[in-house]
Amino acid sequence: MRKTCVRELVNEVIQLSRCYDIQWQLTNKAERARSRHGRLITQDNGYFFPVLILGLFFLSQSAPAQGGIAAGRYQITSGTYVEIGGLGGSRVVPLPNAKQKYVEMTFNPQSNLAQMKLLANDHHTVFCTLSNGIVLPDHIRFEEPVPPPPPGLPYLCYTASNSAGALRIDGVRITPLPGPDLPNQLFHTNVLALLMPVATLQIAESGHTQLCWNTMSNCCYVIESRSDLDSTNDWTSTRFVRGDGTDCCIDLGDPTYAQQFYRIRAFLYP
């Protein structure tokens, strides 16, 4: 039975679609004579960073799992956020939404404590931050204060755990009453999020360009491409890959002078 420290169970849970667009857009301006450096990878937030390519090299790994959970950035696929109190009574919000779309999980190697942030769709605006998470064998527990105070006083208790390969978040935050018109009981219920893959372009010994990323065993991946981002042409599916929890590389063929954009889409499967 899953351990939980949520004081109240929210009965209304809205289940959303279990697929998501990772939207890592990769651009490859290949110049064969100088094909071993200068590749650019575009993330969905529009930032560019160079990837140094020197023949074959190892694909960077995600941080080791703590409490069955890996450090990294996750994309929320489903769940419910509830606000109770104030003039509105209660408000049930299905996730993801613009204010809560990503989860960033980090670990302090010295203290072995976890920090979890819920981020907006711009990857930067923070909806809330949970710190000093205690890493247990099967989940991570965020709780303040410890022990719990008497009913009605400020209290926070969240758990993050692994659920069929996805990150699951449940929790409650009780805040000092900010005013009669504002809620003071905040819940997250059955929030599921998938780890976003780290994608790179590299040159194989054959001279072909390869697209590599870390897969999850409960996901299937669709690799899509297009020649530019300004036209109305749709993305074209070029490959389907079923994840097995290992790093995967697919051959994109012989480098050319043509610009090409790549996108990876991931879907949960039973």
PAZALO-429581 format. One line per field, with one value per residue (C-alpha): residue number from 1; residue in one letter; x, y, z. Coordinates in steps of 0.05 Angstrom, whole numbers. Example, Ala and Ser with C-alpha at 12.3 -4.5 7.8 and 13.67 -1.06 7.14 Angstrom:
2
pos <- 1, 2
code <- A, S
east <- 246, 273
north <- -90, -21
up <- 156, 143
***
This chain:
270
pos <- 1, 2, 3, 4, 5, 6, 7, 8, 9, 10, 11, 12, 13, 14, 15, 16, 17, 18, 19, 20, 21, 22, 23, 24, 25, 26, 27, 28, 29, 30, 31, 32, 33, 34, 35, 36, 37, 38, 39, 40, 41, 42, 43, 44, 45, 46, 47, 48, 49, 50, 51, 52, 53, 54, 55, 56, 57, 58, 59, 60, 61, 62, 63, 64, 65, 66, 67, 68, 69, 70, 71, 72, 73, 74, 75, 76, 77, 78, 79, 80, 81, 82, 83, 84, 85, 86, 87, 88, 89, 90, 91, 92, 93, 94, 95, 96, 97, 98, 99, 100, 101, 102, 103, 104, 105, 106, 107, 108, 109, 110, 111, 112, 113, 114, 115, 116, 117, 118, 119, 120, 121, 122, 123, 124, 125, 126, 127, 128, 129, 130, 131, 132, 133, 134, 135, 136, 137, 138, 139, 140, 141, 142, 143, 144, 145, 146, 147, 148, 149, 150, 151, 152, 153, 154, 155, 156, 157, 158, 159, 160, 161, 162, 163, 164, 165, 166, 167, 168, 169, 170, 171, 172, 173, 174, 175, 176, 177, 178, 179, 180, 181, 182, 183, 184, 185, 186, 187, 188, 189, 190, 191, 192, 193, 194, 195, 196, 197, 198, 199, 200, 201, 202, 203, 204, 205, 206, 207, 208, 209, 210, 211, 212, 213, 214, 215, 216, 217, 218, 219, 220, 221, 222, 223, 224, 225, 226, 227, 228, 229, 230, 231, 232, 233, 234, 235, 236, 237, 238, 239, 240, 241, 242, 243, 244, 245, 246, 247, 248, 249, 250, 251, 252, 253, 254, 255, 256, 257, 258, 259, 260, 261, 262, 263, 264, 265, 266, 267, 268, 269, 270
code <- M, R, K, T, C, V, R, E, L, V, N, E, V, I, Q, L, S, R, C, Y, D, I, Q, W, Q, L, T, N, K, A, E, R, A, R, S, R, H, G, R, L, I, T, Q, D, N, G, Y, F, F, P, V, L, I, L, G, L, F, F, L, S, Q, S, A, P, A, Q, G, G, I, A, A, G, R, Y, Q, I, T, S, G, T, Y, V, E, I, G, G, L, G, G, S, R, V, V, P, L, P, N, A, K, Q, K, Y, V, E, M, T, F, N, P, Q, S, N, L, A, Q, M, K, L, L, A, N, D, H, H, T, V, F, C, T, L, S, N, G, I, V, L, P, D, H, I, R, F, E, E, P, V, P, P, P, P, P, G, L, P, Y, L, C, Y, T, A, S, N, S, A, G, A, L, R, I, D, G, V, R, I, T, P, L, P, G, P, D, L, P, N, Q, L, F, H, T, N, V, L, A, L, L, M, P, V, A, T, L, Q, I, A, E, S, G, H, T, Q, L, C, W, N, T, M, S, N, C, C, Y, V, I, E, S, R, S, D, L, D, S, T, N, D, W, T, S, T, R, F, V, R, G, D, G, T, D, C, C, I, D, L, G, D, P, T, Y, A, Q, Q, F, Y, R, I, R, A, F, L, Y, P
east <- 0, 28, 50, 17, 15, -43, -93, -154, -169, -197, -252, -256, -197, -194, -156, -124, -91, -28, 13, 56, 100, 172, 185, 260, 275, 342, 374, 430, 469, 518, 581, 618, 687, 673, 620, 653, 632, 582, 517, 460, 404, 341, 297, 224, 241, 281, 350, 410, 472, 529, 544, 616, 621, 687, 672, 640, 626, 583, 512, 504, 464, 410, 430, 425, 357, 343, 285, 269, 266, 318, 340, 320, 262, 194, 133, 66, 17, -43, -68, -110, -96, -149, -158, -205, -228, -243, -305, -301, -308, -266, -234, -212, -159, -138, -64, -22, -38, 2, 24, 40, 70, 139, 172, 245, 276, 345, 386, 440, 495, 523, 458, 421, 360, 314, 285, 224, 198, 134, 147, 104, 105, 163, 208, 227, 167, 162, 93, 119, 184, 189, 255, 290, 257, 276, 297, 266, 274, 209, 191, 212, 176, 170, 141, 142, 139, 157, 121, 55, 23, -48, -104, -112, -40, 7, 30, 59, 65, 80, 104, 139, 143, 152, 87, 96, 157, 125, 136, 75, 62, 10, 6, -28, -7, -45, -27, -43, -110, -89, -159, -232, -231, -169, -161, -116, -118, -80, -78, -42, -73, -47, -2, 38, 99, 148, 223, 243, 298, 366, 376, 441, 466, 531, 573, 583, 647, 611, 605, 530, 492, 458, 403, 411, 369, 354, 291, 242, 215, 142, 145, 143, 176, 159, 216, 190, 226, 214, 259, 240, 197, 166, 125, 56, 82, 68, 119, 135, 141, 206, 215, 179, 219, 196, 236, 272, 305, 371, 403, 378, 411, 379, 416, 396, 438, 495, 504, 482, 484, 408, 380, 334, 295, 279, 228, 217, 147, 135, 73, 58, 36, 7
north <- 0, 67, 110, 179, 236, 273, 288, 291, 253, 294, 252, 288, 268, 289, 241, 274, 247, 205, 230, 291, 328, 333, 384, 379, 409, 391, 427, 397, 442, 390, 410, 346, 377, 407, 359, 343, 407, 464, 424, 463, 433, 473, 461, 480, 543, 570, 567, 543, 508, 477, 403, 384, 323, 285, 220, 171, 195, 172, 198, 237, 200, 224, 231, 166, 150, 169, 134, 104, 174, 203, 276, 316, 353, 319, 338, 333, 288, 285, 301, 348, 412, 434, 499, 500, 561, 633, 662, 614, 553, 504, 502, 439, 449, 393, 388, 404, 477, 539, 551, 478, 440, 415, 386, 396, 345, 356, 324, 352, 299, 325, 325, 273, 318, 330, 394, 394, 453, 459, 503, 539, 526, 575, 528, 586, 614, 575, 556, 526, 498, 440, 433, 387, 325, 262, 206, 140, 72, 77, 151, 221, 258, 333, 354, 419, 424, 357, 332, 358, 416, 417, 421, 489, 512, 519, 451, 421, 347, 318, 252, 238, 165, 121, 97, 50, 88, 157, 207, 211, 271, 276, 327, 382, 452, 488, 561, 617, 646, 704, 733, 713, 713, 670, 594, 566, 491, 470, 398, 360, 292, 236, 282, 241, 266, 234, 245, 286, 254, 285, 286, 296, 294, 258, 231, 156, 123, 112, 187, 185, 231, 198, 223, 195, 200, 163, 121, 97, 26, 47, 96, 93, 148, 180, 216, 272, 319, 379, 424, 490, 518, 577, 539, 508, 439, 386, 346, 280, 217, 182, 128, 93, 67, 28, 48, -5, 39, 45, 97, 94, 120, 123, 134, 198, 181, 216, 289, 340, 415, 419, 444, 394, 399, 339, 329, 270, 255, 205, 166, 121, 51, 0
up <- 0, -20, 38, 39, 88, 55, 110, 66, 2, -55, -86, -152, -195, -267, -312, -373, -435, -420, -477, -483, -531, -508, -563, -562, -630, -659, -717, -757, -805, -827, -863, -877, -877, -808, -785, -717, -682, -683, -679, -647, -606, -595, -534, -533, -493, -552, -520, -561, -536, -575, -572, -584, -628, -631, -667, -618, -547, -490, -483, -419, -366, -319, -246, -206, -178, -106, -73, -141, -172, -220, -218, -278, -310, -317, -358, -323, -361, -314, -244, -203, -164, -113, -75, -15, 25, 11, -22, -79, -34, -75, -143, -180, -234, -281, -295, -334, -345, -362, -290, -274, -332, -310, -248, -232, -183, -155, -99, -54, -53, 14, 54, 11, 13, -46, -76, -122, -162, -202, -263, -313, -388, -397, -356, -309, -271, -205, -181, -116, -86, -37, -1, 49, 21, 60, 12, 34, -1, -41, -40, -22, 35, 42, 109, 149, 208, 239, 279, 250, 287, 316, 264, 233, 237, 176, 151, 88, 71, 1, -25, -91, -113, -174, -206, -265, -288, -279, -223, -178, -132, -77, -22, 18, 40, 95, 98, 147, 128, 82, 81, 77, 1, -10, -5, 50, 35, -28, -53, -109, -123, -167, -208, -258, -296, -344, -345, -406, -447, -457, -533, -571, -642, -656, -713, -716, -741, -807, -815, -808, -762, -702, -657, -586, -523, -458, -461, -408, -408, -404, -463, -538, -579, -645, -681, -727, -774, -819, -861, -828, -772, -809, -861, -850, -868, -815, -778, -813, -772, -790, -737, -679, -620, -559, -498, -456, -403, -441, -486, -558, -622, -690, -756, -792, -853, -888, -866, -918, -924, -916, -851, -815, -750, -706, -651, -604, -579, -523, -504, -445, -461, -412
***
